[in-house]
Amino acid sequence: MNRVALDTKTLELLKSVFRKYPEVEKVYLFGSRARGNYSKASDIDLFLVAPGMSFDRYLKLYSELEELDIPYKIDLIMNWQLPEEALEIYPEKVDI
């Protein structure tokens, strides 16, 4: 395990998808995996800051994440769904 409570393989697979999308400026992990109180069944909560990303590109990105060979569900929140400032209620958020 590393500092973001994801195994190295999972973290690298996630990053490999995000690197394909230059619109993605930041990715935050939040929730139980950022707090450190996760279980094997815990999902991966991600918040993406991607100004200008079209809905079609978002769907493509999300589809790629869903196809990854990882045993976790991914919950993806985009900055147009919730402002980045809303993450202030999650002091344990981690920039990945």
N, CA, C and O of each residue as an XYZ file, in Angstrom:
384
protein
N       0.840     -1.183      0.000
C       0.000      0.000      0.000
C       0.884      1.244      0.000
O       2.006      1.232      0.506
N       0.361      2.294     -0.567
C       1.082      3.554     -0.570
C       0.268      4.592      0.186
O      -0.731      4.266      0.827
N       0.696      5.824      0.105
C       0.080      6.872      0.926
C      -1.381      7.142      0.593
O      -2.080      7.756      1.399
N      -1.862      6.708     -0.556
C      -3.243      6.981     -0.923
C      -4.150      5.764     -0.760
O      -5.263      5.756     -1.285
N      -3.702      4.752     -0.050
C      -4.514      3.572      0.260
C      -4.996      2.839     -0.989
O      -6.080      2.256     -1.004
N      -4.185      2.879     -2.018
C      -4.433      2.099     -3.226
C      -3.147      1.360     -3.548
O      -2.054      1.906     -3.395
N      -3.277      0.119     -3.994
C      -2.063     -0.592     -4.365
C      -1.444      0.085     -5.587
O      -2.128      0.780     -6.339
N      -0.172     -0.121     -5.769
C       0.573      0.547     -6.834
C      -0.010      0.253     -8.208
O      -0.096      1.151     -9.046
N      -0.410     -0.985     -8.452
C      -0.977     -1.355     -9.751
C      -2.242     -0.547    -10.038
O      -2.396      0.002    -11.129
N      -3.141     -0.476     -9.062
C      -4.388      0.274     -9.242
C      -4.100      1.744     -9.493
O      -4.685      2.350    -10.391
N      -3.213      2.314     -8.712
C      -2.874      3.724     -8.872
C      -2.297      3.993    -10.259
O      -2.662      4.980    -10.899
N      -1.415      3.141    -10.723
C      -0.820      3.329    -12.049
C      -1.850      3.155    -13.162
O      -1.807      3.878    -14.157
N      -2.773      2.208    -13.009
C      -3.829      2.036    -14.009
C      -4.715      3.275    -14.082
O      -5.065      3.727    -15.172
N      -5.075      3.821    -12.928
C      -5.884      5.042    -12.905
C      -5.144      6.187    -13.595
O      -5.706      6.881    -14.442
N      -3.889      6.371    -13.224
C      -3.099      7.458    -13.814
C      -2.954      7.289    -15.321
O      -2.948      8.274    -16.058
N      -2.836      6.040    -15.784
C      -2.675      5.810    -17.225
C      -3.900      6.279    -18.003
O      -3.781      6.724    -19.144
N      -5.068      6.181    -17.390
C      -6.284      6.681    -18.044
C      -6.294      8.207    -18.013
O      -6.544      8.841    -19.038
N      -6.027      8.800    -16.861
C      -6.083     10.259    -16.742
C      -5.079     10.955    -17.655
O      -5.347     12.051    -18.147
N      -3.935     10.332    -17.884
C      -2.908     10.936    -18.748
C      -3.380     11.088    -20.194
O      -2.837     11.906    -20.935
N      -4.357     10.331    -20.593
C      -4.884     10.409    -21.965
C      -5.765     11.637    -22.178
O      -6.112     11.966    -23.312
N      -6.120     12.305    -21.105
C      -7.066     13.417    -21.161
C      -6.389     14.691    -20.663
O      -6.335     14.930    -19.457
N      -5.871     15.513    -21.579
C      -5.160     16.723    -21.166
C      -6.045     17.721    -20.415
O      -5.534     18.608    -19.732
N      -7.354     17.582    -20.536
C      -8.254     18.484    -19.804
C      -8.178     18.257    -18.295
O      -8.505     19.154    -17.518
N      -7.753     17.080    -17.878
C      -7.704     16.746    -16.451
C      -6.519     17.467    -15.816
O      -5.360     17.171    -16.108
N      -6.836     18.418    -14.942
C      -5.801     19.191    -14.256
C      -5.436     18.587    -12.912
O      -4.267     18.576    -12.526
N      -6.442     18.082    -12.197
C      -6.209     17.506    -10.867
C      -7.150     16.331    -10.670
O      -8.251     16.288    -11.219
N      -6.685     15.380     -9.873
C      -7.523     14.260     -9.455
C      -7.336     14.118     -7.951
O      -6.215     13.972     -7.464
N      -8.446     14.162     -7.224
C      -8.396     13.992     -5.781
C      -9.052     12.677     -5.396
O     -10.114     12.326     -5.910
N      -8.416     11.961     -4.497
C      -9.019     10.805     -3.848
C      -9.614     11.319     -2.547
O      -8.954     12.048     -1.807
N     -10.851     10.944     -2.264
C     -11.457     11.339     -0.992
C     -12.269     10.167     -0.469
O     -12.339      9.121     -1.114
N     -12.876     10.333      0.684
C     -13.667      9.249      1.261
C     -12.810      8.305      2.091
O     -11.729      8.674      2.552
N     -13.301      7.085      2.276
C     -12.657      6.146      3.198
C     -11.224      5.799      2.800
O     -10.381      5.586      3.672
N     -10.937      5.738      1.516
C      -9.569      5.403      1.094
C      -8.598      6.549      1.383
O      -7.412      6.301      1.603
N      -9.065      7.772      1.387
C      -8.216      8.909      1.756
C      -8.090      9.018      3.272
O      -7.044      9.412      3.788
N      -9.161      8.664      3.981
C      -9.132      8.715      5.448
C      -8.315      7.583      6.043
O      -7.758      7.716      7.132
N      -8.244      6.468      5.326
C      -7.517      5.312      5.834
C      -8.386      4.313      6.562
O      -7.867      3.344      7.116
N      -9.705      4.518      6.578
C     -10.600      3.582      7.267
C     -11.426      2.768      6.269
O     -12.612      2.519      6.490
N     -10.804      2.367      5.197
C     -11.469      1.625      4.125
C     -11.451      0.124      4.420
O     -10.700     -0.352      5.272
N     -12.293     -0.600      3.697
C     -12.293     -2.063      3.764
C     -12.004     -2.594      2.362
O     -11.886     -1.816      1.416
N     -11.892     -3.901      2.228
C     -11.646     -4.496      0.914
C     -12.761     -4.156     -0.071
O     -12.525     -4.092     -1.278
N     -13.959     -3.941      0.431
C     -15.115     -3.657     -0.428
C     -15.301     -2.166     -0.720
O     -16.204     -1.796     -1.471
N     -14.472     -1.319     -0.146
C     -14.632      0.128     -0.339
C     -14.398      0.529     -1.786
O     -13.504      0.019     -2.461
N     -15.226      1.454     -2.238
C     -15.053      1.969     -3.594
C     -13.930      3.004     -3.616
O     -13.335      3.322     -2.587
N     -13.659      3.513     -4.795
C     -12.660      4.562     -4.973
C     -13.419      5.834     -5.324
O     -14.029      5.925     -6.390
N     -13.381      6.814     -4.429
C     -14.058      8.092     -4.644
C     -13.059      9.077     -5.233
O     -12.050      9.405     -4.608
N     -13.350      9.543     -6.440
C     -12.452     10.462     -7.133
C     -13.186     11.737     -7.526
O     -14.341     11.701     -7.951
N     -12.498     12.855     -7.378
C     -13.000     14.154     -7.811
C     -12.039     14.671     -8.868
O     -10.842     14.797     -8.613
N     -12.556     14.971    -10.051
C     -11.729     15.447    -11.159
C     -11.957     16.923    -11.407
O     -13.094     17.391    -11.469
N     -10.866     17.644    -11.548
C     -10.911     19.029    -11.992
C     -10.481     18.993    -13.456
O      -9.312     18.772    -13.771
N     -11.442     19.214    -14.334
C     -11.189     19.134    -15.778
C     -12.001     20.199    -16.506
O     -12.979     19.885    -17.183
N     -11.593     21.466    -16.366
C     -12.329     22.537    -17.033
C     -12.373     22.306    -18.543
O     -11.377     21.933    -19.163
N     -13.511     22.529    -19.094
C     -13.642     22.403    -20.538
C     -13.854     20.997    -21.057
O     -14.004     20.806    -22.264
N     -13.869     20.010    -20.183
C     -14.100     18.646    -20.656
C     -15.560     18.508    -21.061
O     -16.462     18.821    -20.285
N     -15.780     18.044    -22.264
C     -17.150     17.849    -22.741
C     -17.769     16.627    -22.069
O     -17.069     15.767    -21.534
N     -19.079     16.575    -22.111
C     -19.776     15.436    -21.522
C     -19.404     14.148    -22.252
O     -19.266     13.100    -21.621
N     -19.244     14.215    -23.563
C     -18.838     13.028    -24.327
C     -17.473     12.518    -23.880
O     -17.271     11.312    -23.738
N     -16.541     13.434    -23.660
C     -15.197     13.031    -23.191
C     -15.280     12.454    -21.786
O     -14.589     11.486    -21.467
N     -16.127     13.049    -20.941
C     -16.329     12.518    -19.593
C     -16.833     11.080    -19.664
O     -16.339     10.208    -18.949
N     -17.815     10.836    -20.525
C     -18.352      9.478    -20.662
C     -17.286      8.504    -21.150
O     -17.229      7.362    -20.694
N     -16.453      8.948    -22.062
C     -15.373      8.096    -22.564
C     -14.375      7.785    -21.451
O     -13.969      6.636    -21.277
N     -13.984      8.808    -20.704
C     -13.058      8.619    -19.589
C     -13.652      7.656    -18.569
O     -12.988      6.716    -18.130
N     -14.898      7.893    -18.198
C     -15.553      7.037    -17.205
C     -15.635      5.595    -17.699
O     -15.434      4.659    -16.925
N     -15.924      5.418    -18.966
C     -15.983      4.082    -19.551
C     -14.625      3.387    -19.451
O     -14.550      2.201    -19.132
N     -13.565      4.124    -19.721
C     -12.221      3.551    -19.605
C     -11.912      3.156    -18.166
O     -11.299      2.115    -17.927
N     -12.328      3.970    -17.214
C     -12.108      3.631    -15.806
C     -12.876      2.370    -15.425
O     -12.357      1.511    -14.711
N     -14.101      2.265    -15.900
C     -14.925      1.092    -15.598
C     -14.338     -0.192    -16.187
O     -14.553     -1.277    -15.646
N     -13.607     -0.074    -17.281
C     -13.028     -1.244    -17.945
C     -11.698     -1.687    -17.343
O     -11.167     -2.731    -17.720
N     -11.159     -0.911    -16.419
C      -9.885     -1.287    -15.809
C     -10.021     -2.603    -15.057
O     -11.076     -2.915    -14.505
N      -8.951     -3.353    -15.047
C      -8.924     -4.639    -14.352
C      -8.579     -4.418    -12.881
O      -7.498     -4.776    -12.413
N      -9.538     -3.814    -12.166
C      -9.371     -3.587    -10.729
C     -10.635     -4.061    -10.017
O     -11.723     -4.023    -10.592
N     -10.495     -4.508     -8.771
C     -11.649     -5.073     -8.061
C     -12.502     -4.055     -7.304
O     -13.193     -4.420     -6.352
N     -12.463     -2.792     -7.711
C     -13.180     -1.747     -6.985
C     -14.127     -0.995     -7.906
O     -13.858     -0.814     -9.094
N     -15.237     -0.563     -7.332
C     -16.142      0.340     -8.037
C     -15.536      1.740     -7.950
O     -14.925      2.095     -6.942
N     -15.705      2.521     -8.994
C     -15.187      3.887     -9.004
C     -16.354      4.861     -9.021
O     -17.229      4.787     -9.883
N     -16.355      5.776     -8.055
C     -17.309      6.885     -8.042
C     -16.547      8.121     -8.503
O     -15.584      8.547     -7.864
N     -16.990      8.688     -9.614
C     -16.289      9.808    -10.224
C     -17.171     11.045    -10.186
O     -18.286     11.047    -10.708
N     -16.655     12.095     -9.560
C     -17.366     13.371     -9.498
C     -16.534     14.391    -10.260
O     -15.325     14.507    -10.059
N     -17.202     15.124    -11.135
C     -16.527     16.145    -11.933
C     -16.729     17.521    -11.310
O     -17.693     17.748    -10.579
N     -15.814     18.428    -11.604
C     -15.900     19.768    -11.028
C     -17.156     20.516    -11.461
O     -17.565     21.447    -10.768
N     -17.789     20.148    -12.582
C     -19.027     20.818    -12.977
C     -20.232     20.235    -12.251
O     -21.328     20.787    -12.335
N     -20.046     19.136    -11.545
C     -21.122     18.572    -10.733
C     -21.097     19.150     -9.324
O     -22.128     19.242     -8.657
N     -19.927     19.530     -8.891
C     -19.712     20.016     -7.535
C     -18.476     20.906     -7.580
O     -17.460     20.495     -8.141
N     -18.523     22.109     -7.011
C     -17.339     22.964     -7.073
C     -16.186     22.383     -6.248
O     -16.403     21.707     -5.243
N     -14.976     22.658     -6.688
C     -13.789     22.149     -5.995
C     -13.770     22.575     -4.531
O     -13.271     21.842     -3.676
N     -14.308     23.749     -4.242
C     -14.339     24.250     -2.864
C     -15.135     23.324     -1.941
O     -14.908     23.303     -0.732
N     -16.057     22.570     -2.511
C     -16.858     21.645     -1.704
C     -15.991     20.567     -1.071
O     -16.384     19.974     -0.067
N     -14.832     20.305     -1.631
C     -13.935     19.298     -1.069
C     -13.307     19.746      0.245
O     -12.677     18.946      0.936
N     -13.474     21.012      0.592
C     -12.915     21.501      1.852
C     -13.493     20.770      3.055
O     -12.883     20.768      4.125
N     -14.653     20.153      2.899
C     -15.225     19.382      4.008
C     -14.523     18.037      4.166
O     -14.782     17.305      5.121
N     -13.633     17.715      3.225
C     -12.853     16.478      3.287
C     -11.387     16.823      3.526
O     -10.605     16.855      2.576
N     -11.001     17.079      4.770
C      -9.614     17.469      5.019
C      -8.614     16.374      4.656
O      -7.422     16.644      4.505
N      -9.097     15.144      4.516
C      -8.205     14.033      4.223
C      -8.046     13.766      2.733
O      -7.443     12.762      2.356
N      -8.569     14.632      1.880
C      -8.456     14.398      0.432
C      -6.985     14.366      0.026
O      -6.149     15.054      0.612
N      -6.688     13.562     -0.978
C      -5.315     13.375     -1.431
C      -5.252     13.616     -2.926
O      -6.048     13.062     -3.684
N      -4.314     14.438     -3.348
C      -4.114     14.694     -4.777
C      -3.338     13.522     -5.360
O      -2.228     13.227     -4.916
N      -3.920     12.850     -6.359
C      -3.194     11.745     -6.987
C      -2.804     12.155     -8.386
O      -2.180     11.376     -9.106
